[in-house]
Amino acid sequence: MKSLLIALVSLLAFSTSTVIAADITNVAGASGIAVNGYDCVAFFTEGKPVNGNPEISFKHHGAVYFFASKENKAKFEKDADKYAPQFGGYCAFGVSVGALFPIDINTWQIIDGKLYINLNPDIKKLFDKDHAANLAKAVKNWPDLVKKNSK
């Protein structure tokens, strides 16, 4: 009985953290579209921003992601955390300074196999001056931003 109770509490805690993370995914208003409608997988496979097709979509952590092809959708479904942008799709530099900024898709970059996007080219330059330190700060700040900005 004690093991069952522990398992139930663990499941509830995991479910809550998933919901909290979804609450601050950077989406386009009430539509819930993530990454401004761009195909996240294409950044990895084509090395550039590619518009997604609204008819090829998948919901992940409360956000709707569009894909340019069914193959890209299948890759995302199989390993969404690999392809989804870090920090809920908010500006990586913003998170490093404890803030949630929107993004400019043209500032995207892949670092160590993860997708990061920034507010604008000038902010990306600041981020890139020391992306290792900025990422460490962002990782540290992210849980508090999630908690503070959850609905």
KAJO-V657223 format. One record per run of one state. SS is the DSSP state (A for helix, B for strand, O for the rest). FROM is the first residue (numbers start at 1). LEN is the number of residues. If there is no record, write none. Layout:
# KAJO-V657223
<<SS,FROM,LEN> <SS,FROM,LEN>>
This chain:
# KAJO-V657223
<<O,1,1> <A,2,22> <O,24,3> <B,27,2> <A,29,3> <O,32,1> <B,33,2> <A,35,3> <B,38,1> <O,39,1> <A,40,6> <O,46,5> <B,51,1> <O,52,1> <B,53,8> <O,61,2> <B,63,5> <O,68,2> <A,70,9> <O,79,1> <A,80,4> <O,84,3> <A,87,3> <O,90,2> <A,92,5> <O,97,8> <A,105,3> <O,108,1> <B,109,3> <O,112,2> <B,114,3> <O,117,4> <A,121,9> <O,130,1> <A,131,19> <O,150,2>>
